[in-house]
Amino acid sequence: MTDPFDALREPVRAVAPDPDFAATLRDELRRAILPGGEMTTTESPARAELRSLTPYLAVSDARRALDFYVEVFGARRRADPIVMDDGRIGHAELAIGDSVLMLAEEFPEIGHVAAPSGGASLRVEVSDVDAAVSAAVSLGAELVEPARDEGHGRNASIRDPFGQRWLVAQAPARTATGETAPRHGEAGYFTFQVPDAEAAKAFYGAVLGWQFSPGRVEGGWGVEGSGLPGGLWGGPGRQVGWKLMYAVDDLDAAVARVRAAGGQAAEPTRESYGLSAECVDNQGIEFWLWQA
């Protein structure tokens, strides 16, 4: 007895994969398998697109440069490079995060040459500044400024073997759902401290339409509708008002800056959401620092 649905079945036909997809898959597998190329479950490659401003580099050795940028910056290849009759690469593209980097060999006959001292610097975000700089130096890059945190995120500066200067910056962390976490210096959470939680819930629910869910501590309530993750905490003896939590790339360095600037900072503690430290500024205002 035959299956009547056999008439609807068609044979499987092999098709060539999209070159961009195949290149991206190869690079992601390479980063996931090879030493130094770990990929966590929270990393989600963004879709790279042409933006209002796209760098176009002139490099001395495009083939080596492509390998270098893949290895150091976690770039992904976009299709195959265009190779000219004389063997020089006339055009190639890489995806770095959500942006596209274009490059080609030097073509002095049309003025496409690398600047003698590196020209303008390009800023690139990576998941680990120290690891990227270490990889770059091991592959022949010059270390211009070592990795450091001076209050605006961790940064370093290198000149690659092809004459290009790069400002290497710490990329924002991502949440478990793949969303971008707050950047260094941004407010990531608030606690609204009030004398009476029930009165505050009634007031802000009526005025702003906020909704509340039970929190993890006595008198604590999660807040929905404020536009920023946060909670309401009621009870006597608290400093009334908003207490913000600010994201930092390096909590130990940030705590040291708080103390140097005349504030107070407790020792960092490990919480379910990362490292945090309670602080007070030089005017007595409380806040938290948080490293994801």
Backbone torsions as a table, in degrees:
resi	resn	phi	psi	omega
1	MET	NA	127.6	-177.0
2	THR	-91.9	155.2	177.0
3	ASP	-81.2	122.4	-178.4
4	PRO	-62.4	-18.6	179.8
5	PHE	-80.8	-7.2	178.4
6	ASP	-57.5	-32.7	-178.1
7	ALA	-66.3	-20.3	-178.9
8	LEU	-91.9	-12.5	-176.5
9	ARG	-81.4	143.7	176.2
10	GLU	-123.6	151.8	-179.9
11	PRO	-66.0	151.7	178.2
12	VAL	-73.8	130.2	179.4
13	ARG	-115.5	124.3	178.8
14	ALA	-72.2	139.8	178.0
15	VAL	-127.8	151.6	178.1
16	ALA	-73.6	134.3	-179.8
17	PRO	-69.5	154.1	174.8
18	ASP	-60.7	128.8	-175.7
19	PRO	-58.3	-39.4	-179.8
20	ASP	-64.1	-44.6	179.0
21	PHE	-64.3	-43.5	-178.5
22	ALA	-63.4	-41.7	179.9
23	ALA	-65.5	-42.3	179.0
24	THR	-62.6	-44.0	-180.0
25	LEU	-62.2	-42.4	179.2
26	ARG	-60.1	-45.4	-177.9
27	ASP	-67.1	-39.3	179.8
28	GLU	-66.4	-40.7	177.5
29	LEU	-65.5	-39.0	178.9
30	ARG	-62.1	-45.5	-179.7
31	ARG	-65.9	-32.5	-177.4
32	ALA	-77.4	-28.0	-171.8
33	ILE	-99.9	-42.5	-174.1
34	LEU	-73.6	152.4	177.2
35	PRO	-58.4	138.5	-179.9
36	GLY	81.7	1.1	-177.8
37	GLY	-120.5	42.0	-178.0
38	GLU	-65.0	145.0	175.1
39	MET	-130.4	118.5	-176.8
40	THR	-86.7	166.4	-179.3
41	THR	-70.3	-14.2	-179.2
42	THR	-89.2	-6.9	179.0
43	GLU	-85.7	132.7	179.9
44	SER	-134.1	106.0	-177.4
45	PRO	-56.8	127.8	-179.8
46	ALA	-79.8	158.2	177.0
47	ARG	-80.3	119.3	-178.6
48	ALA	-85.3	134.2	179.8
49	GLU	-138.6	158.5	173.9
50	LEU	-68.2	131.0	-177.9
51	ARG	-109.9	-174.2	179.5
52	SER	-63.5	-27.7	179.4
53	LEU	-131.7	121.8	-179.1
54	THR	-128.4	120.5	178.4
55	PRO	-65.9	142.1	175.0
56	TYR	-131.0	109.3	-172.3
57	LEU	-95.5	147.7	166.8
58	ALA	-105.5	120.5	-175.9
59	VAL	-125.6	154.7	-176.1
60	SER	-75.6	-27.1	-177.9
61	ASP	-146.1	94.1	-172.3
62	ALA	-66.0	-36.1	-178.7
63	ARG	-64.8	-46.2	176.8
64	ARG	-65.1	-38.6	-179.1
65	ALA	-62.6	-42.4	178.8
66	LEU	-60.4	-45.7	178.6
67	ASP	-62.7	-40.6	-178.7
68	PHE	-62.2	-47.6	-176.4
69	TYR	-69.8	-31.9	174.5
70	VAL	-65.8	-44.1	-176.8
71	GLU	-70.8	-44.1	-172.1
72	VAL	-86.0	-44.0	-173.5
73	PHE	-102.7	1.0	-178.4
74	GLY	67.7	28.7	-179.3
75	ALA	-68.1	159.0	177.3
76	ARG	-121.3	136.8	-177.8
77	ARG	-74.2	140.9	176.4
78	ARG	-111.5	98.2	-179.3
79	ALA	62.3	-171.3	-177.9
80	ASP	-93.5	146.6	178.2
81	PRO	-64.1	155.5	174.1
82	ILE	-89.9	120.5	-177.2
83	VAL	-105.0	129.1	-179.3
84	MET	-81.2	169.7	-177.2
85	ASP	-59.9	-30.8	-178.7
86	ASP	-86.6	5.3	177.1
87	GLY	94.1	-12.3	178.1
88	ARG	-74.5	146.3	176.0
89	ILE	-80.2	118.8	-177.6
90	GLY	-89.0	-18.4	177.8
91	HIS	-168.0	136.5	175.1
92	ALA	-150.4	153.3	-178.8
93	GLU	-133.4	142.3	174.5
94	LEU	-127.1	148.0	172.2
95	ALA	-100.7	126.2	174.6
96	ILE	-124.5	108.7	-173.7
97	GLY	63.2	-125.5	-179.5
98	ASP	-101.4	12.9	-176.1
99	SER	-118.0	162.3	179.7
100	VAL	-112.3	134.9	173.6
101	LEU	-112.7	125.0	176.9
102	MET	-105.2	148.6	178.0
103	LEU	-155.5	163.4	176.6
104	ALA	-156.3	163.0	173.1
105	GLU	-62.5	167.8	174.0
106	GLU	-71.0	134.7	175.5
107	PHE	-128.8	82.8	-176.9
108	PRO	-57.4	-28.2	-177.5
109	GLU	-65.1	-19.8	176.7
110	ILE	-118.6	12.2	177.4
111	GLY	79.9	12.0	179.7
112	HIS	-91.5	88.5	-176.2
113	VAL	-136.0	154.1	177.1
114	ALA	-75.5	142.7	177.8
115	ALA	-66.5	141.7	-176.0
116	PRO	-55.1	-39.3	-177.3
117	SER	-106.2	14.5	177.3
118	GLY	103.8	-15.9	178.0
119	GLY	63.4	-147.7	-179.9
120	ALA	-68.4	154.7	177.4
121	SER	-93.6	145.4	175.1
122	LEU	-108.1	136.4	177.7
123	ARG	-96.5	129.9	179.9
124	VAL	-131.5	138.1	178.7
125	GLU	-97.7	134.7	178.6
126	VAL	-131.2	161.7	-178.0
127	SER	-75.6	-22.8	-179.0
128	ASP	-146.5	102.1	-175.9
129	VAL	-60.3	-47.3	-176.9
130	ASP	-62.1	-42.4	-179.9
131	ALA	-67.2	-40.1	-179.8
132	ALA	-65.1	-43.2	179.8
133	VAL	-65.2	-42.3	178.7
134	SER	-60.5	-43.6	178.6
135	ALA	-64.7	-40.4	-179.3
136	ALA	-62.0	-47.0	-178.8
137	VAL	-63.8	-39.6	179.4
138	SER	-65.3	-22.3	179.5
139	LEU	-99.2	12.0	172.5
140	GLY	105.5	5.5	178.7
141	ALA	-77.4	156.0	176.3
142	GLU	-95.7	129.3	176.9
143	LEU	-81.5	112.5	180.0
144	VAL	-87.9	-49.7	176.7
145	GLU	-135.1	125.4	-179.4
146	PRO	-67.4	161.7	179.7
147	ALA	-62.6	135.0	-179.1
148	ARG	-158.5	164.6	177.8
149	ASP	-125.4	111.1	-178.6
150	GLU	-114.5	28.6	175.1
151	GLY	102.9	-6.7	179.4
152	HIS	-129.8	33.5	179.4
153	GLY	97.5	162.4	-178.1
154	ARG	-80.9	131.7	-175.8
155	ASN	-141.6	159.0	172.7
156	ALA	-151.0	168.2	179.7
157	SER	-135.8	132.5	178.8
158	ILE	-134.8	160.6	167.9
159	ARG	-118.4	119.3	-174.6
160	ASP	-76.0	170.4	-176.4
161	PRO	-66.9	-4.0	-175.8
162	PHE	-111.0	13.7	174.0
163	GLY	90.5	4.0	-177.3
164	GLN	-96.0	139.9	177.7
165	ARG	-100.3	137.3	-176.5
166	TRP	-129.2	135.3	167.3
167	LEU	-97.6	110.4	-175.3
168	VAL	-94.2	118.9	-174.1
169	ALA	-121.4	152.2	178.8
170	GLN	-72.1	124.0	177.3
171	ALA	-74.8	150.3	177.4
172	PRO	-63.4	144.7	178.1
173	ALA	-68.6	162.0	176.8
174	ARG	-117.8	148.7	177.9
175	THR	-77.7	175.4	179.7
176	ALA	-62.5	-22.8	179.2
177	THR	-91.9	4.4	178.0
178	GLY	89.6	0.4	179.5
179	GLU	-79.7	152.0	179.8
180	THR	-72.7	125.3	176.7
181	ALA	-76.6	164.7	179.0
182	PRO	-57.0	142.5	177.3
183	ARG	-78.3	167.5	177.7
184	HIS	-53.6	126.3	178.5
185	GLY	92.8	-13.2	-179.5
186	GLU	-86.2	149.9	175.3
187	ALA	-72.9	128.4	-178.0
188	GLY	-110.8	-15.5	-177.3
189	TYR	-164.2	151.3	175.1
190	PHE	-131.4	152.1	167.9
191	THR	-122.8	122.0	179.2
192	PHE	-95.7	106.1	-175.6
193	GLN	-93.7	126.6	-175.4
194	VAL	-136.4	157.9	178.2
195	PRO	-69.2	-33.5	-173.9
196	ASP	-135.2	108.3	-176.6
197	ALA	-65.7	-40.3	-177.4
198	GLU	-64.6	-41.2	178.6
199	ALA	-65.8	-39.7	179.8
200	ALA	-67.5	-39.5	178.1
201	LYS	-62.0	-43.8	179.7
202	ALA	-64.2	-42.1	-176.7
203	PHE	-67.7	-54.0	-174.6
204	TYR	-75.1	-24.7	172.5
205	GLY	-66.3	-40.9	-179.7
206	ALA	-73.3	-40.8	-174.3
207	VAL	-80.5	-44.9	-172.8
208	LEU	-112.0	-8.0	-179.8
209	GLY	78.2	17.0	178.8
210	TRP	-63.7	149.0	174.9
211	GLN	-118.1	151.0	-172.3
212	PHE	-128.8	144.4	176.0
213	SER	-131.3	148.4	-177.4
214	PRO	-56.7	137.0	178.5
215	GLY	-93.3	-170.9	-176.4
216	ARG	-91.9	-11.6	-179.4
217	VAL	-119.5	159.3	179.8
218	GLU	-62.5	129.6	-179.0
219	GLY	81.5	3.8	-177.8
220	GLY	-100.2	142.6	-179.3
221	TRP	-140.5	135.4	172.0
222	GLY	-73.7	145.7	-178.4
223	VAL	-114.7	130.2	174.0
224	GLU	-119.8	137.2	177.8
225	GLY	109.3	-1.3	-177.6
226	SER	-88.9	-14.5	-177.5
227	GLY	89.1	-5.9	179.0
228	LEU	-142.0	134.1	178.3
229	PRO	-55.7	132.7	-178.9
230	GLY	-174.7	-178.1	-178.0
231	GLY	-147.7	164.1	176.6
232	LEU	-109.6	134.6	-178.5
233	TRP	-133.8	116.7	-176.7
234	GLY	-112.9	151.3	177.6
235	GLY	148.2	156.4	-179.3
236	PRO	-71.3	156.2	173.9
237	GLY	85.6	1.6	179.5
238	ARG	-96.5	154.3	173.1
239	GLN	-71.2	115.6	-175.3
240	VAL	-72.5	134.9	176.4
241	GLY	130.6	-168.2	-176.7
242	TRP	-86.8	133.3	174.8
243	LYS	-121.5	111.9	-173.1
244	LEU	-96.5	153.0	174.4
245	MET	-114.5	123.2	-176.7
246	TYR	-107.5	136.3	178.8
247	ALA	-78.5	140.1	174.9
248	VAL	-136.5	154.1	178.5
249	ASP	-79.7	-32.4	-176.5
250	ASP	-135.5	102.3	-173.7
251	LEU	-66.0	-41.7	-179.3
252	ASP	-60.7	-43.0	179.1
253	ALA	-66.0	-38.9	-179.6
254	ALA	-67.6	-40.2	177.2
255	VAL	-61.1	-41.3	178.6
256	ALA	-63.1	-37.5	179.1
257	ARG	-69.3	-35.8	176.7
258	VAL	-58.9	-47.8	-177.8
259	ARG	-67.3	-39.7	-179.9
260	ALA	-66.2	-28.2	-178.4
261	ALA	-87.8	3.2	177.5
262	GLY	98.9	6.6	177.0
263	GLY	-94.9	-174.7	178.4
264	GLN	-122.5	144.9	-179.9
265	ALA	-146.4	130.5	174.7
266	ALA	-77.0	165.3	177.4
267	GLU	-67.7	141.8	179.9
268	PRO	-60.0	145.6	176.4
269	THR	-127.4	152.1	178.8
270	ARG	-89.6	122.1	177.8
271	GLU	-117.4	175.0	-179.5
272	SER	-64.0	-24.9	-177.3
273	TYR	-100.7	6.1	178.6
274	GLY	129.4	-161.3	177.3
275	LEU	-89.0	141.9	177.8
276	SER	-145.6	158.9	177.7
277	ALA	-144.8	132.0	174.9
278	GLU	-79.4	135.7	-175.8
279	CYS	-136.0	161.6	173.0
280	VAL	-135.0	130.9	-178.7
281	ASP	-79.2	-175.5	-174.1
282	ASN	-77.7	6.1	173.8
283	GLN	-120.3	10.0	175.9
284	GLY	89.4	9.8	-179.4
285	ILE	-89.4	128.6	-177.5
286	GLU	-82.9	147.6	173.5
287	PHE	-160.7	170.5	174.9
288	TRP	-115.1	152.6	166.4
289	LEU	-112.7	144.8	-173.2
290	TRP	-140.8	131.1	173.6
291	GLN	-117.1	118.0	-176.8
292	ALA	-66.9	NA	NA
